[in-house]
Amino acid sequence: MNTSIGRRESGSRIWLDGRLHCVASLYVMVVLLGVAGCSLAPDHQTPPLPVAVVYPVDTGRQPAAPDGTIAVAIAWHNYFTDPYLQAVIEKALENNRDLRTAVLRVGEARAAYGIQRANQFPSVSANAYDSRERTPADLNTTGQVQTGSRYQVGLGLTTWELDFWGRVRNLKDAALENYLATDEARRAATLSLIAQVANAYLTLRELDERSVLARQTIASREESYRIFCRRYEVGAIARMDLVQVEVLLHQAQTLAAQLEQDRAAQAHALTLLVGTSLALLPAHFDDGSVAHNLHVGLPSEVLLQRPDIVAAEHQLRASHANIGAARAAFFPRITLIGSYGTASAELSGLFDSGSRTWSFLPSVSLPIFDAGQNRASLNLAKVRSEIAVVNYEKAVQTAFREVSDALSAREWLTEQVRIQQATLAAQTEREHLARLRYDNGSAPYFEVLDAQRDLLSAEQQLVQTRRALLSSRVSLYAALGGGSQEFIEPPAAVSRPIN
């Protein structure tokens, strides 16, 4: 009687001790989770801009857009007014392979971020198994052969690290920043593609305009050659005058052939950029195909909005997070493994009362000797962080130069167009006067030859400079991050880390 009571009390005590142990373990886990999440990463501070506070004086005056809109907010289809150019850019955005690769890189980085984010949470899996085992008689204390079975069903907690020092969270933050940097790189690639397509299209139209001028010159010189042939046949002019007219004709024909070759190569380049076949028919060169007024602002207002600079800053943040993860490697790593379910030697008794089974296996790992691996990893993370700072500063300096170059080009190409227009008018009058002097016998034909050659050169140079002026507007739009706000697509299922 007393023995029975003692056994019951002993069993109750064992059961109670087990419950208390379980509750204590859960309490410890809750406490650890409560204090987990501290970060050893350095605080992020954006480096000061390594450029002047204003653009150089040689960039000229900066006219603002009438509505005061900054370049990043002006959509590309509003800045490029030529309907055909708009259609070409639209096709390029749909079919360009480099841009497709940039978009896929964003998906790749997003998936990598998802993997790192999942490491913050415990992984629970359902499992079921059965086993049957035979023990030989000489390995059994009873001296008889024994055969046993085990059936078990339950939930298992795989190895889960309690992120006490923020190692896992910092790795997740680094993956997030890399993802955001990749998305900014996609925006930068989009803007770069738009600028490349616009410049290729403008160059194509420049060659069309120059080809038209060359063909008009050829037609005029063919007529002159026909007239001079008649004059030579009747003995009115010398053979030298006829040969000179023929040379002028061949020069114009050679120029036209060169322009056609250049146009074909430019059309092929534009087709590659667009990523699909195009009906690139010759068209008129329109000076109004690109808007010319942009609100430039100060470097501190504009440059930090460029996608490439934003991407460089995200990379800098990622390097800081990697430093935090490298620092956390010096501290103990706490992991949990557990399971809960039911087990029985008979399948029919798997869910009977008293068949419950559980295990809870916390572990702590403290690095003692690793031959300097953790120290080298920390040094590597610090060096990469310094490289990220240098890359950020270089991106800012490059952007500053690109804006300055575009402003300077816009200022001085405008002046060159004005001067060359005046030069073309003077050359046209010179050619007319030289022809009159030759017809009146007051000058040799060499004077007409030089005047016509210079006139053709002036016509060609004016078209080239007009195209260069439009290209400077394209370059300024791209350098200021034009339209990049339009390329923002909220990252799917991504949020800032929650401390």
C-alpha positions in Angstrom: 0.0 0.0 0.0 2.7 2.5 1.0 4.9 1.3 -1.8 2.1 2.0 -4.3 1.6 5.4 -3.0 5.3 6.2 -3.2 5.4 5.0 -6.8 2.5 7.3 -7.6 4.2 10.3 -5.9 7.5 9.5 -7.7 5.7 9.3 -11.0 3.9 12.6 -10.4 7.2 14.2 -9.4 8.8 13.0 -12.6 5.9 14.3 -14.7 5.9 17.6 -12.9 9.7 17.9 -13.3 9.3 17.3 -17.0 6.6 20.0 -17.3 8.7 22.5 -15.3 11.7 21.7 -17.5 9.6 22.3 -20.6 8.2 25.5 -19.3 11.6 26.7 -18.2 13.0 26.0 -21.7 10.2 27.9 -23.3 10.8 30.8 -21.0 14.4 30.9 -21.8 13.6 30.8 -25.5 11.1 33.7 -25.1 13.7 35.7 -23.2 16.3 35.0 -25.9 13.9 36.0 -28.6 13.1 39.2 -26.7 16.7 40.3 -26.5 17.6 39.0 -30.0 17.8 41.4 -32.9 20.6 43.7 -31.7 22.9 44.7 -34.6 26.6 45.0 -34.7 26.5 46.8 -38.1 27.9 50.4 -38.2 25.4 53.2 -38.6 24.9 54.3 -42.2 26.0 57.8 -43.0 25.9 59.1 -46.6 29.3 60.4 -47.5 29.4 64.1 -48.3 29.3 65.0 -52.0 32.9 65.1 -53.4 32.0 67.8 -55.9 31.5 71.5 -56.0 28.2 73.0 -54.8 27.5 74.5 -58.2 28.3 73.6 -61.8 31.3 75.2 -63.5 30.9 78.7 -65.0 31.7 77.5 -68.5 28.3 75.7 -68.6 26.5 78.9 -69.2 23.1 79.9 -68.0 20.7 77.3 -66.8 17.1 78.0 -68.1 14.4 76.3 -66.1 11.5 74.5 -67.6 8.3 76.7 -67.8 6.5 74.5 -65.2 9.6 74.2 -63.0 9.5 70.4 -63.2 12.8 68.7 -62.5 14.2 66.2 -65.1 13.5 63.1 -63.1 9.7 63.9 -63.2 9.5 64.5 -66.9 8.4 61.3 -68.7 10.5 60.4 -71.7 7.4 60.6 -74.0 6.9 64.2 -73.0 10.5 65.1 -73.5 10.9 63.4 -76.9 8.2 65.0 -79.0 8.8 63.2 -82.4 6.0 60.6 -82.7 8.2 58.2 -84.7 11.0 58.5 -82.1 8.4 57.8 -79.3 7.4 54.6 -81.1 11.0 53.5 -81.6 11.8 54.0 -77.9 8.6 52.1 -76.9 9.7 49.2 -79.1 13.2 49.3 -77.5 11.7 49.2 -74.0 9.7 46.1 -75.0 12.4 44.2 -76.9 15.9 45.2 -75.9 17.8 42.2 -74.6 20.1 44.1 -72.3 17.1 45.6 -70.6 15.4 42.2 -70.3 18.6 40.9 -68.6 18.5 43.9 -66.1 14.9 43.0 -65.3 15.8 39.4 -64.7 18.6 40.4 -62.5 16.1 42.2 -60.3 14.1 38.9 -60.1 17.3 37.1 -59.2 18.1 39.5 -56.4 14.6 39.4 -55.1 14.7 35.6 -54.9 18.1 35.8 -53.1 16.6 38.3 -50.6 13.6 35.9 -50.0 16.0 33.1 -49.1 17.9 35.2 -46.6 14.6 36.6 -45.1 13.3 33.1 -44.6 16.3 32.2 -42.5 15.0 34.5 -39.8 12.1 32.3 -39.1 11.8 28.7 -37.8 11.2 26.0 -40.4 8.6 23.5 -39.3 8.0 20.2 -41.2 5.6 17.3 -40.8 7.2 13.9 -40.8 6.2 10.3 -40.4 8.2 7.1 -40.4 8.2 3.6 -39.3 11.1 1.3 -38.5 11.5 -2.4 -37.8 14.7 -3.8 -36.2 16.0 -7.3 -35.4 18.5 -7.7 -32.5 20.6 -11.0 -32.5 20.5 -13.1 -29.3 24.2 -12.5 -28.5 23.6 -8.8 -28.5 20.6 -8.9 -26.2 20.7 -9.2 -22.4 17.8 -11.7 -22.5 19.9 -14.1 -24.7 17.0 -14.3 -27.2 16.4 -12.8 -30.6 14.2 -9.7 -30.4 12.3 -8.0 -33.2 10.7 -4.6 -32.6 8.8 -1.9 -34.5 8.5 1.8 -34.1 5.9 4.1 -35.7 6.1 7.9 -35.3 4.2 10.9 -36.6 4.9 14.5 -35.6 6.1 18.0 -36.3 9.8 18.8 -36.4 11.6 22.1 -35.9 14.8 22.1 -38.0 17.9 24.0 -36.9 16.8 27.5 -36.1 19.4 30.1 -35.1 18.3 32.6 -32.4 19.7 35.8 -33.9 21.0 37.2 -30.7 23.8 39.2 -32.3 21.9 40.1 -35.5 24.0 38.0 -37.8 21.0 36.5 -39.7 19.2 39.9 -39.8 22.3 41.7 -41.2 22.6 39.1 -43.9 19.0 39.7 -44.8 19.5 43.4 -44.8 22.5 43.0 -47.1 20.4 40.9 -49.5 17.6 43.5 -49.4 20.0 46.4 -50.2 21.5 44.3 -53.0 18.0 43.8 -54.3 17.2 47.5 -54.2 20.5 48.3 -55.8 19.7 45.9 -58.6 16.4 47.5 -59.1 18.0 51.0 -59.3 20.5 49.5 -61.8 17.5 48.4 -63.8 16.1 52.0 -63.8 19.6 53.3 -64.8 19.7 50.8 -67.7 16.3 51.9 -68.8 17.3 55.6 -68.9 20.6 54.7 -70.7 18.7 52.7 -73.3 16.3 55.6 -74.0 19.3 58.0 -74.4 21.1 55.5 -76.7 18.0 55.0 -78.9 17.3 58.7 -79.1 20.9 59.5 -80.1 21.0 56.7 -82.6 17.7 57.9 -84.1 18.9 61.5 -84.3 22.1 60.4 -86.0 20.1 58.4 -88.5 18.0 61.5 -89.3 21.2 63.6 -89.5 22.5 61.2 -92.2 19.1 61.4 -94.0 19.3 65.2 -94.1 22.9 65.2 -95.2 22.1 62.6 -97.9 19.3 64.9 -99.2 21.8 67.8 -99.4 24.3 65.6 -101.2 21.7 64.4 -103.7 20.6 68.0 -104.4 24.3 69.0 -104.9 24.7 66.0 -107.3 21.7 67.0 -109.3 23.0 70.6 -109.5 26.5 69.5 -110.5 25.2 67.0 -113.1 23.3 69.9 -114.7 26.4 72.0 -114.6 28.5 69.2 -116.1 25.9 68.7 -118.9 26.1 72.5 -119.7 29.9 72.5 -119.6 30.1 69.5 -121.9 28.0 71.4 -124.5 30.3 74.5 -124.1 33.4 72.3 -124.5 31.9 70.7 -127.6 31.4 74.1 -129.2 34.8 75.3 -128.1 33.5 77.9 -125.6 35.6 76.7 -122.7 38.9 74.9 -122.1 39.3 71.2 -121.2 40.5 72.2 -117.7 37.1 73.9 -116.9 35.2 70.7 -117.9 37.5 68.5 -115.8 37.1 70.7 -112.8 33.3 70.5 -113.1 33.6 66.7 -113.4 35.8 66.6 -110.2 33.2 68.5 -108.3 30.5 66.0 -109.5 32.5 63.0 -108.4 33.3 64.5 -105.0 29.5 64.9 -104.4 28.8 61.4 -105.6 31.5 60.0 -103.3 30.1 61.9 -100.3 26.6 60.6 -101.1 27.9 57.0 -101.2 29.7 57.4 -97.9 26.6 58.8 -96.3 24.5 55.9 -97.5 27.1 53.5 -96.0 27.0 55.3 -92.7 23.2 55.4 -92.7 23.0 51.6 -93.3 25.4 51.0 -90.4 23.5 53.4 -88.1 20.2 51.7 -89.1 21.7 48.3 -88.1 22.9 49.7 -84.8 19.4 51.2 -84.0 17.8 47.9 -84.9 20.1 46.1 -82.5 19.1 48.6 -79.7 15.4 48.2 -80.4 15.7 44.4 -80.5 13.3 44.0 -83.4 13.1 44.9 -87.1 12.1 48.4 -88.0 10.9 50.2 -91.2 13.6 52.9 -91.0 12.5 55.0 -94.0 14.3 58.3 -94.7 12.7 61.2 -92.9 13.2 65.0 -92.4 15.6 66.1 -89.6 13.4 67.9 -87.1 15.1 70.3 -84.7 12.1 70.2 -82.4 12.1 66.5 -81.9 13.7 67.0 -78.4 12.6 69.5 -75.8 15.3 72.0 -74.8 14.3 73.4 -71.4 15.1 71.5 -68.3 15.3 72.6 -64.7 18.8 71.8 -63.7 19.1 72.9 -60.1 22.1 72.4 -57.8 24.2 69.2 -57.7 23.0 68.3 -54.2 19.3 68.5 -55.4 19.7 66.6 -58.6 22.6 64.1 -58.6 21.3 62.2 -55.6 18.2 61.3 -57.5 20.1 59.6 -60.3 19.4 55.8 -60.3 23.1 54.9 -60.5 23.9 57.0 -57.5 21.0 55.6 -55.5 22.2 52.1 -56.4 25.7 52.9 -55.2 24.2 54.1 -51.9 22.3 50.8 -51.5 25.5 48.9 -52.1 27.1 51.0 -49.4 24.3 50.1 -47.0 24.7 46.4 -47.9 28.5 46.6 -47.1 27.6 47.9 -43.6 25.2 45.1 -43.0 27.9 42.6 -44.1 30.3 44.1 -41.5 27.6 43.5 -38.8 27.3 39.9 -39.9 31.1 39.4 -39.8 31.3 40.9 -36.3 28.5 38.6 -35.1 30.6 35.6 -36.1 32.9 36.2 -33.1 30.0 35.6 -30.6 28.2 32.4 -29.6 25.7 31.0 -32.0 22.5 29.6 -30.4 20.4 27.2 -32.3 17.3 25.2 -31.5 16.1 21.8 -32.7 12.9 20.2 -31.5 10.1 17.9 -32.4 6.6 17.0 -31.1 4.4 14.1 -32.1 3.3 10.6 -31.2 5.1 7.3 -31.3 4.3 3.6 -30.6 5.6 0.2 -31.1 2.3 -0.8 -32.8 0.7 1.1 -35.6 -2.7 0.7 -34.0 -1.5 2.4 -30.8 0.0 5.4 -32.5 -2.6 7.8 -31.3 -3.5 6.1 -28.0 -3.2 8.0 -24.7 0.3 8.3 -23.5 1.9 7.9 -26.9 3.1 11.5 -27.1 6.7 12.2 -27.7 8.8 15.4 -27.8 12.4 16.6 -27.9 14.0 19.9 -27.4 17.7 20.3 -28.2 19.1 23.8 -27.8 22.8 24.2 -28.5 25.4 26.9 -28.2 28.5 27.1 -30.4 31.3 29.4 -29.4 34.3 30.0 -31.7 37.6 29.3 -30.0 40.1 28.7 -32.7 39.5 29.2 -36.4 43.1 30.1 -37.6 42.0 33.7 -38.1 39.1 33.0 -40.5 36.6 35.3 -38.6 39.1 38.1 -38.4 39.9 37.8 -42.1 36.2 37.8 -42.9 35.7 41.0 -40.8 38.7 42.7 -42.5 37.3 41.6 -45.9 33.9 43.2 -45.1 35.5 46.4 -44.0 37.6 46.7 -47.1 34.6 46.0 -49.3 32.8 48.8 -47.4 35.6 51.2 -48.1 35.4 50.2 -51.8 31.7 50.8 -51.7 32.4 54.4 -50.4 34.9 55.0 -53.2 32.4 53.6 -55.8 29.7 55.9 -54.4 32.0 59.0 -54.6 33.2 58.0 -58.1 29.5 57.7 -59.2 28.8 61.2 -57.9 31.8 62.7 -59.5 31.0 61.0 -62.8 27.4 62.3 -62.7 28.7 65.8 -61.9 31.0 65.7 -65.0 28.2 64.3 -67.2 25.9 67.1 -66.2 28.6 69.7 -66.6 29.6 68.4 -70.0 26.0 68.3 -71.2 25.4 71.9 -70.0 28.6 73.1 -71.6 27.8 71.3 -74.9 24.3 72.8 -74.9 25.6 76.3 -74.3 28.4 76.3 -76.9 26.7 74.2 -79.6 23.8 76.7 -79.6 26.4 79.3 -80.3 28.0 77.2 -83.0 24.7 76.6 -84.8 24.1 80.4 -84.9 27.6 81.0 -86.3 27.4 78.2 -88.9 24.0 79.4 -90.0 25.6 82.8 -90.7 28.5 81.0 -92.4 26.2 79.1 -94.6 24.4 82.3 -95.7 27.8 83.9 -96.5 29.0 80.8 -98.4 25.8 80.7 -100.4 26.3 84.4 -101.5 30.0 83.7 -102.2 29.2 80.8 -104.5 26.6 83.0 -106.3 29.1 85.9 -106.7 31.9 83.6 -107.9 29.7 82.1 -110.6 28.7 85.6 -111.8 32.3 86.6 -111.9 33.2 83.5 -113.9 30.3 84.0 -116.3 31.4 87.6 -116.9 35.0 86.5 -117.4 36.3 88.3 -114.4 37.6 85.2 -112.5 38.8 81.7 -113.3 36.8 78.7 -112.6 39.0 77.8 -109.7 37.2 80.5 -107.7 33.8 78.8 -108.4 35.3 75.4 -107.6 36.5 76.5 -104.1 33.2 78.3 -103.4 31.0 75.3 -104.3 33.3 72.9 -102.3 33.1 75.2 -99.2 29.3 75.6 -99.6 28.8 71.8 -99.5 31.0 71.5 -96.5 29.2 74.3 -94.7 25.8 72.6 -95.4 27.1 69.3 -94.0 28.6 70.9 -90.9 25.5 72.8 -90.1 23.4 69.6 -90.1 26.0 67.8 -88.0 26.1 70.6 -85.4 22.3 70.8 -85.2 22.3 67.1 -84.5 25.0 67.5 -81.9 22.9 70.2 -80.2 20.0 67.8 -80.0 22.2 65.0 -78.7 23.5 67.4 -75.9 19.9 67.8 -74.8 19.5 64.0 -74.7 22.7 63.7 -72.7 21.5 66.4 -70.3 18.2 64.6 -69.8 20.0 61.4 -69.1 22.6 63.0 -66.9 19.9 64.6 -64.7 18.2 61.2 -64.3 15.4 62.3 -66.6 12.1 60.4 -66.3 13.6 57.9 -63.7 10.6 58.5 -61.4 8.5 56.9 -64.1 10.5 53.7 -64.0 9.8 53.1 -60.3 7.9 49.9 -59.7 7.3 49.1 -56.0 9.3 45.9 -55.2 6.9 43.0 -54.7 6.7 41.7 -51.1 9.6 43.7 -49.9 9.6 45.9 -46.8 12.3 47.5 -44.7 13.7 45.4 -41.9 11.7 45.4 -38.6 13.9 45.6 -35.6 
